[in-house]
Amino acid sequence: MKASNWWDYDKDPDKIITVLWHNQNNKWWNETCSKVLETFGLPGDRFYYRPYTDCMTFQFKTTEDAFICKILLSDRL
């Protein structure tokens, strides 16, 4: 069966940014997510995200966008 979305088959680690939960509060997470949304738009076109029990991953279509996100969230990684 063929993957229907680009984020299902492109698992390049250089395109994935992981933000650990570290028991942060809701305001911290709202600010983190809004930084990503303000820069890259809604999920699906340039990036996709997945929440897990210990972290949230942002998976980007290009390594350039992932690098920009890494800089954008550098104080939170």
Order of alpha helices (4+ residues) and beta strands (2+ residues): alpha-beta-alpha-beta-beta-alpha
